[in-house]
């Protein structure tokens, strides 16, 4: 929902379709793309306006990326809170184009 100049919410706008899992967290990357963490399966999507939705990280065994919930960026690094194994994962996104 866009935020109007007076601070009120604008009309709902659908941005992404096709996340047919259990999405939990969202964060905008420095380049403006939208990252979506999915609790189940342990997966992170990236949505870009020009290329749509793609899976960027997936961990079928749920070891390193173990049911990610909240996500946040610090520069080119993505941090995920993992409910499945109670840890934080740091992911360097410089290798992902």
PDB file as gemmi writes it, atoms N, CA and C in Angstrom:
CRYST1    1.000    1.000    1.000  90.00  90.00  90.00 P 1                      
ATOM      1  N   UNK A   1       0.841  -1.173   0.000  1.00  0.00           N  
ATOM      2  CA  UNK A   1       0.000   0.000   0.000  1.00  0.00           C  
ATOM      3  C   UNK A   1       0.887   1.237   0.000  1.00  0.00           C  
ATOM      4  N   UNK A   2       0.670   2.101  -0.943  1.00  0.00           N  
ATOM      5  CA  UNK A   2       1.453   3.334  -0.929  1.00  0.00           C  
ATOM      6  C   UNK A   2       1.016   4.227   0.235  1.00  0.00           C  
ATOM      7  N   UNK A   3       1.961   4.985   0.743  1.00  0.00           N  
ATOM      8  CA  UNK A   3       1.662   5.951   1.806  1.00  0.00           C  
ATOM      9  C   UNK A   3       1.483   7.312   1.146  1.00  0.00           C  
ATOM     10  N   UNK A   4       0.337   7.904   1.354  1.00  0.00           N  
ATOM     11  CA  UNK A   4       0.030   9.213   0.780  1.00  0.00           C  
ATOM     12  C   UNK A   4       0.793  10.312   1.512  1.00  0.00           C  
ATOM     13  N   UNK A   5       0.837  11.491   0.909  1.00  0.00           N  
ATOM     14  CA  UNK A   5       1.555  12.633   1.487  1.00  0.00           C  
ATOM     15  C   UNK A   5       1.034  12.993   2.882  1.00  0.00           C  
ATOM     16  N   UNK A   6      -0.258  12.748   3.139  1.00  0.00           N  
ATOM     17  CA  UNK A   6      -0.818  13.073   4.457  1.00  0.00           C  
ATOM     18  C   UNK A   6      -0.610  11.954   5.480  1.00  0.00           C  
ATOM     19  N   UNK A   7       0.098  10.878   5.071  1.00  0.00           N  
ATOM     20  CA  UNK A   7       0.403   9.782   5.986  1.00  0.00           C  
ATOM     21  C   UNK A   7      -0.616   8.659   5.994  1.00  0.00           C  
ATOM     22  N   UNK A   8      -1.716   8.805   5.267  1.00  0.00           N  
ATOM     23  CA  UNK A   8      -2.725   7.748   5.222  1.00  0.00           C  
ATOM     24  C   UNK A   8      -2.350   6.701   4.174  1.00  0.00           C  
ATOM     25  N   UNK A   9      -2.959   5.543   4.287  1.00  0.00           N  
ATOM     26  CA  UNK A   9      -2.687   4.449   3.356  1.00  0.00           C  
ATOM     27  C   UNK A   9      -3.461   4.647   2.057  1.00  0.00           C  
ATOM     28  N   UNK A  10      -2.792   4.389   0.950  1.00  0.00           N  
ATOM     29  CA  UNK A  10      -3.444   4.435  -0.348  1.00  0.00           C  
ATOM     30  C   UNK A  10      -4.117   3.100  -0.646  1.00  0.00           C  
ATOM     31  N   UNK A  11      -4.531   2.938  -1.862  1.00  0.00           N  
ATOM     32  CA  UNK A  11      -5.204   1.710  -2.281  1.00  0.00           C  
ATOM     33  C   UNK A  11      -4.212   0.554  -2.335  1.00  0.00           C  
ATOM     34  N   UNK A  12      -4.714  -0.624  -2.003  1.00  0.00           N  
ATOM     35  CA  UNK A  12      -3.907  -1.845  -2.050  1.00  0.00           C  
ATOM     36  C   UNK A  12      -3.463  -2.105  -3.483  1.00  0.00           C  
ATOM     37  N   UNK A  13      -2.182  -2.462  -3.636  1.00  0.00           N  
ATOM     38  CA  UNK A  13      -1.639  -2.800  -4.950  1.00  0.00           C  
ATOM     39  C   UNK A  13      -0.956  -4.157  -4.845  1.00  0.00           C  
ATOM     40  N   UNK A  14      -1.360  -5.105  -5.663  1.00  0.00           N  
ATOM     41  CA  UNK A  14      -0.736  -6.415  -5.697  1.00  0.00           C  
ATOM     42  C   UNK A  14       0.586  -6.297  -6.448  1.00  0.00           C  
ATOM     43  N   UNK A  15       1.668  -6.736  -5.822  1.00  0.00           N  
ATOM     44  CA  UNK A  15       2.991  -6.621  -6.414  1.00  0.00           C  
ATOM     45  C   UNK A  15       3.516  -7.973  -6.879  1.00  0.00           C  
ATOM     46  N   UNK A  16       3.347  -9.014  -6.056  1.00  0.00           N  
ATOM     47  CA  UNK A  16       3.938 -10.316  -6.336  1.00  0.00           C  
ATOM     48  C   UNK A  16       2.882 -11.403  -6.219  1.00  0.00           C  
ATOM     49  N   UNK A  17       2.882 -12.304  -7.184  1.00  0.00           N  
ATOM     50  CA  UNK A  17       2.068 -13.517  -7.119  1.00  0.00           C  
ATOM     51  C   UNK A  17       2.992 -14.705  -7.336  1.00  0.00           C  
ATOM     52  N   UNK A  18       2.582 -15.862  -6.877  1.00  0.00           N  
ATOM     53  CA  UNK A  18       3.349 -17.066  -7.134  1.00  0.00           C  
ATOM     54  C   UNK A  18       4.176 -17.570  -5.973  1.00  0.00           C  
ATOM     55  N   UNK A  19       4.090 -16.906  -4.832  1.00  0.00           N  
ATOM     56  CA  UNK A  19       4.768 -17.408  -3.637  1.00  0.00           C  
ATOM     57  C   UNK A  19       3.775 -18.345  -2.962  1.00  0.00           C  
ATOM     58  N   UNK A  20       3.757 -19.581  -3.437  1.00  0.00           N  
ATOM     59  CA  UNK A  20       2.749 -20.551  -2.992  1.00  0.00           C  
ATOM     60  C   UNK A  20       3.279 -21.411  -1.852  1.00  0.00           C  
ATOM     61  N   UNK A  21       3.917 -20.807  -0.915  1.00  0.00           N  
ATOM     62  CA  UNK A  21       4.525 -21.506   0.207  1.00  0.00           C  
ATOM     63  C   UNK A  21       4.023 -20.864   1.499  1.00  0.00           C  
ATOM     64  N   UNK A  22       4.907 -20.750   2.464  1.00  0.00           N  
ATOM     65  CA  UNK A  22       4.568 -20.085   3.718  1.00  0.00           C  
ATOM     66  C   UNK A  22       5.473 -18.861   3.856  1.00  0.00           C  
ATOM     67  N   UNK A  23       5.133 -17.747   3.166  1.00  0.00           N  
ATOM     68  CA  UNK A  23       5.967 -16.550   3.269  1.00  0.00           C  
ATOM     69  C   UNK A  23       5.872 -15.969   4.676  1.00  0.00           C  
ATOM     70  N   UNK A  24       6.998 -15.447   5.152  1.00  0.00           N  
ATOM     71  CA  UNK A  24       7.028 -14.918   6.507  1.00  0.00           C  
ATOM     72  C   UNK A  24       7.601 -13.515   6.569  1.00  0.00           C  
ATOM     73  N   UNK A  25       8.785 -13.301   5.998  1.00  0.00           N  
ATOM     74  CA  UNK A  25       9.423 -11.997   6.097  1.00  0.00           C  
ATOM     75  C   UNK A  25       9.649 -11.374   4.740  1.00  0.00           C  
ATOM     76  N   UNK A  26       9.732 -10.041   4.723  1.00  0.00           N  
ATOM     77  CA  UNK A  26      10.048  -9.312   3.498  1.00  0.00           C  
ATOM     78  C   UNK A  26      11.044  -8.208   3.823  1.00  0.00           C  
ATOM     79  N   UNK A  27      11.886  -7.907   2.854  1.00  0.00           N  
ATOM     80  CA  UNK A  27      12.847  -6.810   2.999  1.00  0.00           C  
ATOM     81  C   UNK A  27      13.234  -6.324   1.613  1.00  0.00           C  
ATOM     82  N   UNK A  28      13.456  -5.016   1.502  1.00  0.00           N  
ATOM     83  CA  UNK A  28      13.931  -4.445   0.243  1.00  0.00           C  
ATOM     84  C   UNK A  28      15.445  -4.392   0.253  1.00  0.00           C  
ATOM     85  N   UNK A  29      16.051  -4.870  -0.830  1.00  0.00           N  
ATOM     86  CA  UNK A  29      17.500  -4.829  -0.996  1.00  0.00           C  
ATOM     87  C   UNK A  29      17.919  -3.415  -1.386  1.00  0.00           C  
ATOM     88  N   UNK A  30      19.209  -3.113  -1.265  1.00  0.00           N  
ATOM     89  CA  UNK A  30      19.684  -1.782  -1.662  1.00  0.00           C  
ATOM     90  C   UNK A  30      19.359  -1.421  -3.109  1.00  0.00           C  
ATOM     91  N   UNK A  31      19.227  -2.422  -3.994  1.00  0.00           N  
ATOM     92  CA  UNK A  31      18.906  -2.139  -5.401  1.00  0.00           C  
ATOM     93  C   UNK A  31      17.404  -1.995  -5.652  1.00  0.00           C  
ATOM     94  N   UNK A  32      16.591  -2.118  -4.601  1.00  0.00           N  
ATOM     95  CA  UNK A  32      15.145  -1.959  -4.741  1.00  0.00           C  
ATOM     96  C   UNK A  32      14.384  -3.242  -4.959  1.00  0.00           C  
ATOM     97  N   UNK A  33      15.088  -4.357  -5.142  1.00  0.00           N  
ATOM     98  CA  UNK A  33      14.379  -5.626  -5.301  1.00  0.00           C  
ATOM     99  C   UNK A  33      13.801  -6.060  -3.957  1.00  0.00           C  
ATOM    100  N   UNK A  34      12.760  -6.870  -4.023  1.00  0.00           N  
ATOM    101  CA  UNK A  34      12.064  -7.331  -2.826  1.00  0.00           C  
ATOM    102  C   UNK A  34      12.442  -8.774  -2.550  1.00  0.00           C  
ATOM    103  N   UNK A  35      12.912  -9.051  -1.338  1.00  0.00           N  
ATOM    104  CA  UNK A  35      13.231 -10.406  -0.915  1.00  0.00           C  
ATOM    105  C   UNK A  35      12.118 -10.903   0.000  1.00  0.00           C  
ATOM    106  N   UNK A  36      11.751 -12.167  -0.179  1.00  0.00           N  
ATOM    107  CA  UNK A  36      10.664 -12.786   0.580  1.00  0.00           C  
ATOM    108  C   UNK A  36      11.187 -14.087   1.167  1.00  0.00           C  
ATOM    109  N   UNK A  37      11.166 -14.186   2.490  1.00  0.00           N  
ATOM    110  CA  UNK A  37      11.597 -15.438   3.120  1.00  0.00           C  
ATOM    111  C   UNK A  37      10.385 -16.322   3.348  1.00  0.00           C  
ATOM    112  N   UNK A  38      10.581 -17.619   3.125  1.00  0.00           N  
ATOM    113  CA  UNK A  38       9.508 -18.594   3.317  1.00  0.00           C  
ATOM    114  C   UNK A  38       9.902 -19.569   4.410  1.00  0.00           C  
ATOM    115  N   UNK A  39       9.067 -19.628   5.402  1.00  0.00           N  
ATOM    116  CA  UNK A  39       9.288 -20.547   6.509  1.00  0.00           C  
ATOM    117  C   UNK A  39       9.310 -21.993   6.023  1.00  0.00           C  
ATOM    118  N   UNK A  40       8.378 -22.317   5.160  1.00  0.00           N  
ATOM    119  CA  UNK A  40       8.319 -23.676   4.620  1.00  0.00           C  
ATOM    120  C   UNK A  40       7.932 -23.592   3.157  1.00  0.00           C  
ATOM    121  N   UNK A  41       8.741 -24.135   2.232  1.00  0.00           N  
ATOM    122  CA  UNK A  41      10.042 -24.722   2.488  1.00  0.00           C  
ATOM    123  C   UNK A  41      11.067 -23.630   2.806  1.00  0.00           C  
ATOM    124  N   UNK A  42      12.217 -24.013   3.289  1.00  0.00           N  
ATOM    125  CA  UNK A  42      13.277 -23.055   3.642  1.00  0.00           C  
ATOM    126  C   UNK A  42      13.827 -22.450   2.360  1.00  0.00           C  
ATOM    127  N   UNK A  43      13.273 -21.297   2.014  1.00  0.00           N  
ATOM    128  CA  UNK A  43      13.538 -20.714   0.700  1.00  0.00           C  
ATOM    129  C   UNK A  43      13.462 -19.203   0.793  1.00  0.00           C  
ATOM    130  N   UNK A  44      14.246 -18.531  -0.053  1.00  0.00           N  
ATOM    131  CA  UNK A  44      14.167 -17.077  -0.180  1.00  0.00           C  
ATOM    132  C   UNK A  44      13.989 -16.743  -1.648  1.00  0.00           C  
ATOM    133  N   UNK A  45      12.978 -15.938  -1.914  1.00  0.00           N  
ATOM    134  CA  UNK A  45      12.687 -15.449  -3.254  1.00  0.00           C  
ATOM    135  C   UNK A  45      13.193 -14.021  -3.400  1.00  0.00           C  
ATOM    136  N   UNK A  46      13.430 -13.636  -4.648  1.00  0.00           N  
ATOM    137  CA  UNK A  46      13.688 -12.236  -4.975  1.00  0.00           C  
ATOM    138  C   UNK A  46      12.710 -11.849  -6.078  1.00  0.00           C  
ATOM    139  N   UNK A  47      12.107 -10.683  -5.913  1.00  0.00           N  
ATOM    140  CA  UNK A  47      11.219 -10.154  -6.943  1.00  0.00           C  
ATOM    141  C   UNK A  47      11.815  -8.852  -7.439  1.00  0.00           C  
ATOM    142  N   UNK A  48      11.928  -8.772  -8.764  1.00  0.00           N  
ATOM    143  CA  UNK A  48      12.386  -7.542  -9.404  1.00  0.00           C  
ATOM    144  C   UNK A  48      11.365  -7.152 -10.461  1.00  0.00           C  
ATOM    145  N   UNK A  49      11.101  -5.892 -10.537  1.00  0.00           N  
ATOM    146  CA  UNK A  49      10.075  -5.393 -11.455  1.00  0.00           C  
ATOM    147  C   UNK A  49      10.346  -5.815 -12.901  1.00  0.00           C  
ATOM    148  N   UNK A  50      11.596  -5.808 -13.302  1.00  0.00           N  
ATOM    149  CA  UNK A  50      11.919  -6.117 -14.697  1.00  0.00           C  
ATOM    150  C   UNK A  50      12.002  -7.607 -15.007  1.00  0.00           C  
ATOM    151  N   UNK A  51      12.187  -8.455 -13.983  1.00  0.00           N  
ATOM    152  CA  UNK A  51      12.337  -9.890 -14.270  1.00  0.00           C  
ATOM    153  C   UNK A  51      11.423 -10.795 -13.459  1.00  0.00           C  
ATOM    154  N   UNK A  52      10.641 -10.248 -12.562  1.00  0.00           N  
ATOM    155  CA  UNK A  52       9.678 -11.054 -11.826  1.00  0.00           C  
ATOM    156  C   UNK A  52      10.265 -11.794 -10.636  1.00  0.00           C  
ATOM    157  N   UNK A  53       9.655 -12.922 -10.320  1.00  0.00           N  
ATOM    158  CA  UNK A  53       9.961 -13.690  -9.117  1.00  0.00           C  
ATOM    159  C   UNK A  53      10.929 -14.825  -9.428  1.00  0.00           C  
ATOM    160  N   UNK A  54      11.931 -15.015  -8.560  1.00  0.00           N  
ATOM    161  CA  UNK A  54      12.883 -16.108  -8.711  1.00  0.00           C  
ATOM    162  C   UNK A  54      13.308 -16.615  -7.336  1.00  0.00           C  
ATOM    163  N   UNK A  55      13.643 -17.891  -7.272  1.00  0.00           N  
ATOM    164  CA  UNK A  55      14.215 -18.468  -6.062  1.00  0.00           C  
ATOM    165  C   UNK A  55      15.701 -18.152  -6.086  1.00  0.00           C  
ATOM    166  N   UNK A  56      16.215 -17.533  -5.014  1.00  0.00           N  
ATOM    167  CA  UNK A  56      17.645 -17.225  -4.968  1.00  0.00           C  
ATOM    168  C   UNK A  56      18.393 -18.132  -4.001  1.00  0.00           C  
ATOM    169  N   UNK A  57      17.717 -18.606  -2.974  1.00  0.00           N  
ATOM    170  CA  UNK A  57      18.345 -19.487  -2.000  1.00  0.00           C  
ATOM    171  C   UNK A  57      17.315 -20.507  -1.545  1.00  0.00           C  
ATOM    172  N   UNK A  58      17.756 -21.763  -1.470  1.00  0.00           N  
ATOM    173  CA  UNK A  58      16.864 -22.809  -0.989  1.00  0.00           C  
ATOM    174  C   UNK A  58      17.699 -23.847  -0.243  1.00  0.00           C  
ATOM    175  N   UNK A  59      17.190 -24.331   0.852  1.00  0.00           N  
ATOM    176  CA  UNK A  59      17.876 -25.344   1.648  1.00  0.00           C  
ATOM    177  C   UNK A  59      16.882 -26.455   1.976  1.00  0.00           C  
ATOM    178  N   UNK A  60      16.741 -27.447   1.081  1.00  0.00           N  
ATOM    179  CA  UNK A  60      15.763 -28.517   1.303  1.00  0.00           C  
ATOM    180  C   UNK A  60      15.975 -29.294   2.600  1.00  0.00           C  
ATOM    181  N   UNK A  61      17.216 -29.358   3.085  1.00  0.00           N  
ATOM    182  CA  UNK A  61      17.497 -30.072   4.332  1.00  0.00           C  
ATOM    183  C   UNK A  61      17.279 -29.190   5.564  1.00  0.00           C  
ATOM    184  N   UNK A  62      17.052 -27.907   5.347  1.00  0.00           N  
ATOM    185  CA  UNK A  62      16.815 -26.944   6.445  1.00  0.00           C  
ATOM    186  C   UNK A  62      17.920 -26.995   7.496  1.00  0.00           C  
ATOM    187  N   UNK A  63      19.161 -26.822   7.032  1.00  0.00           N  
ATOM    188  CA  UNK A  63      20.278 -26.806   7.971  1.00  0.00           C  
ATOM    189  C   UNK A  63      20.843 -25.399   8.140  1.00  0.00           C  
ATOM    190  N   UNK A  64      21.363 -24.812   7.062  1.00  0.00           N  
ATOM    191  CA  UNK A  64      21.901 -23.453   7.151  1.00  0.00           C  
ATOM    192  C   UNK A  64      20.778 -22.425   7.095  1.00  0.00           C  
ATOM    193  N   UNK A  65      19.876 -22.622   6.175  1.00  0.00           N  
ATOM    194  CA  UNK A  65      18.673 -21.798   6.075  1.00  0.00           C  
ATOM    195  C   UNK A  65      17.544 -22.679   6.603  1.00  0.00           C  
ATOM    196  N   UNK A  66      17.213 -22.505   7.869  1.00  0.00           N  
ATOM    197  CA  UNK A  66      16.321 -23.441   8.558  1.00  0.00           C  
ATOM    198  C   UNK A  66      15.015 -22.767   8.967  1.00  0.00           C  
ATOM    199  N   UNK A  67      14.064 -22.765   8.050  1.00  0.00           N  
ATOM    200  CA  UNK A  67      12.760 -22.140   8.275  1.00  0.00           C  
ATOM    201  C   UNK A  67      12.926 -20.653   8.612  1.00  0.00           C  
ATOM    202  N   UNK A  68      13.412 -19.882   7.615  1.00  0.00           N  
ATOM    203  CA  UNK A  68      13.663 -18.465   7.853  1.00  0.00           C  
ATOM    204  C   UNK A  68      12.369 -17.692   8.100  1.00  0.00           C  
ATOM    205  N   UNK A  69      12.459 -16.781   9.031  1.00  0.00           N  
ATOM    206  CA  UNK A  69      11.311 -15.931   9.342  1.00  0.00           C  
ATOM    207  C   UNK A  69      11.661 -14.499   8.937  1.00  0.00           C  
ATOM    208  N   UNK A  70      12.048 -13.672   9.848  1.00  0.00           N  
ATOM    209  CA  UNK A  70      12.369 -12.283   9.530  1.00  0.00           C  
ATOM    210  C   UNK A  70      13.688 -12.184   8.789  1.00  0.00           C  
ATOM    211  N   UNK A  71      13.757 -11.207   7.876  1.00  0.00           N  
ATOM    212  CA  UNK A  71      14.987 -10.959   7.129  1.00  0.00           C  
ATOM    213  C   UNK A  71      15.275  -9.469   7.140  1.00  0.00           C  
ATOM    214  N   UNK A  72      16.566  -9.133   7.018  1.00  0.00           N  
ATOM    215  CA  UNK A  72      16.981  -7.726   7.000  1.00  0.00           C  
ATOM    216  C   UNK A  72      18.289  -7.604   6.236  1.00  0.00           C  
ATOM    217  N   UNK A  73      18.526  -6.434   5.681  1.00  0.00           N  
ATOM    218  CA  UNK A  73      19.753  -6.157   4.943  1.00  0.00           C  
ATOM    219  C   UNK A  73      20.668  -5.242   5.727  1.00  0.00           C  
ATOM    220  N   UNK A  74      21.967  -5.455   5.525  1.00  0.00           N  
ATOM    221  CA  UNK A  74      23.009  -4.515   5.931  1.00  0.00           C  
ATOM    222  C   UNK A  74      23.984  -4.510   4.767  1.00  0.00           C  
ATOM    223  N   UNK A  75      23.887  -3.496   3.930  1.00  0.00           N  
ATOM    224  CA  UNK A  75      24.692  -3.454   2.716  1.00  0.00           C  
ATOM    225  C   UNK A  75      24.314  -4.586   1.785  1.00  0.00           C  
ATOM    226  N   UNK A  76      25.312  -5.345   1.338  1.00  0.00           N  
ATOM    227  CA  UNK A  76      25.083  -6.475   0.437  1.00  0.00           C  
ATOM    228  C   UNK A  76      24.876  -7.787   1.181  1.00  0.00           C  
ATOM    229  N   UNK A  77      24.684  -7.717   2.467  1.00  0.00           N  
ATOM    230  CA  UNK A  77      24.473  -8.936   3.257  1.00  0.00           C  
ATOM    231  C   UNK A  77      23.029  -9.016   3.725  1.00  0.00           C  
ATOM    232  N   UNK A  78      22.493 -10.218   3.582  1.00  0.00           N  
ATOM    233  CA  UNK A  78      21.123 -10.499   4.019  1.00  0.00           C  
ATOM    234  C   UNK A  78      21.217 -11.348   5.281  1.00  0.00           C  
ATOM    235  N   UNK A  79      20.460 -10.980   6.285  1.00  0.00           N  
ATOM    236  CA  UNK A  79      20.426 -11.725   7.540  1.00  0.00           C  
ATOM    237  C   UNK A  79      19.049 -12.354   7.703  1.00  0.00           C  
ATOM    238  N   UNK A  80      19.037 -13.623   8.079  1.00  0.00           N  
ATOM    239  CA  UNK A  80      17.770 -14.321   8.279  1.00  0.00           C  
ATOM    240  C   UNK A  80      17.721 -14.901   9.686  1.00  0.00           C  
ATOM    241  N   UNK A  81      16.599 -14.730  10.331  1.00  0.00           N  
ATOM    242  CA  UNK A  81      16.343 -15.415  11.599  1.00  0.00           C  
ATOM    243  C   UNK A  81      15.751 -16.770  11.245  1.00  0.00           C  
ATOM    244  N   UNK A  82      16.327 -17.835  11.783  1.00  0.00           N  
ATOM    245  CA  UNK A  82      15.928 -19.192  11.436  1.00  0.00           C  
ATOM    246  C   UNK A  82      15.237 -19.860  12.612  1.00  0.00           C  
ATOM    247  N   UNK A  83      13.953 -20.009  12.514  1.00  0.00           N  
ATOM    248  CA  UNK A  83      13.185 -20.600  13.602  1.00  0.00           C  
ATOM    249  C   UNK A  83      13.466 -22.092  13.751  1.00  0.00           C  
ATOM    250  N   UNK A  84      13.844 -22.752  12.666  1.00  0.00           N  
ATOM    251  CA  UNK A  84      14.066 -24.195  12.702  1.00  0.00           C  
ATOM    252  C   UNK A  84      15.268 -24.627  13.514  1.00  0.00           C  
ATOM    253  N   UNK A  85      16.300 -23.799  13.569  1.00  0.00           N  
ATOM    254  CA  UNK A  85      17.514 -24.192  14.296  1.00  0.00           C  
ATOM    255  C   UNK A  85      17.991 -23.086  15.229  1.00  0.00           C  
ATOM    256  N   UNK A  86      17.240 -22.050  15.398  1.00  0.00           N  
ATOM    257  CA  UNK A  86      17.505 -20.985  16.371  1.00  0.00           C  
ATOM    258  C   UNK A  86      18.851 -20.292  16.148  1.00  0.00           C  
ATOM    259  N   UNK A  87      19.076 -19.852  14.924  1.00  0.00           N  
ATOM    260  CA  UNK A  87      20.297 -19.109  14.641  1.00  0.00           C  
ATOM    261  C   UNK A  87      20.005 -18.040  13.591  1.00  0.00           C  
ATOM    262  N   UNK A  88      20.995 -17.178  13.387  1.00  0.00           N  
ATOM    263  CA  UNK A  88      20.924 -16.139  12.365  1.00  0.00           C  
ATOM    264  C   UNK A  88      21.915 -16.526  11.268  1.00  0.00           C  
ATOM    265  N   UNK A  89      21.469 -16.441  10.022  1.00  0.00           N  
ATOM    266  CA  UNK A  89      22.337 -16.740   8.892  1.00  0.00           C  
ATOM    267  C   UNK A  89      22.701 -15.431   8.193  1.00  0.00           C  
ATOM    268  N   UNK A  90      23.985 -15.269   7.898  1.00  0.00           N  
ATOM    269  CA  UNK A  90      24.461 -14.126   7.129  1.00  0.00           C  
ATOM    270  C   UNK A  90      24.738 -14.613   5.718  1.00  0.00           C  
ATOM    271  N   UNK A  91      24.123 -13.978   4.738  1.00  0.00           N  
ATOM    272  CA  UNK A  91      24.258 -14.396   3.348  1.00  0.00           C  
ATOM    273  C   UNK A  91      24.852 -13.232   2.553  1.00  0.00           C  
ATOM    274  N   UNK A  92      26.025 -13.443   1.957  1.00  0.00           N  
ATOM    275  CA  UNK A  92      26.664 -12.438   1.138  1.00  0.00           C  
ATOM    276  C   UNK A  92      26.056 -12.514  -0.263  1.00  0.00           C  
ATOM    277  N   UNK A  93      25.366 -11.479  -0.658  1.00  0.00           N  
ATOM    278  CA  UNK A  93      24.646 -11.498  -1.942  1.00  0.00           C  
ATOM    279  C   UNK A  93      25.464 -10.984  -3.111  1.00  0.00           C  
ATOM    280  N   UNK A  94      26.742 -10.677  -2.899  1.00  0.00           N  
ATOM    281  CA  UNK A  94      27.547 -10.144  -4.012  1.00  0.00           C  
ATOM    282  C   UNK A  94      27.728 -11.172  -5.122  1.00  0.00           C  
ATOM    283  N   UNK A  95      27.627 -12.446  -4.822  1.00  0.00           N  
ATOM    284  CA  UNK A  95      27.783 -13.488  -5.847  1.00  0.00           C  
ATOM    285  C   UNK A  95      26.494 -13.748  -6.622  1.00  0.00           C  
ATOM    286  N   UNK A  96      25.380 -13.207  -6.130  1.00  0.00           N  
ATOM    287  CA  UNK A  96      24.086 -13.414  -6.791  1.00  0.00           C  
ATOM    288  C   UNK A  96      23.805 -12.196  -7.658  1.00  0.00           C  
ATOM    289  N   UNK A  97      23.620 -12.419  -8.938  1.00  0.00           N  
ATOM    290  CA  UNK A  97      23.368 -11.280  -9.835  1.00  0.00           C  
ATOM    291  C   UNK A  97      21.920 -10.928  -9.891  1.00  0.00           C  
TER     292      UNK A  97                                                      
END                                                                             
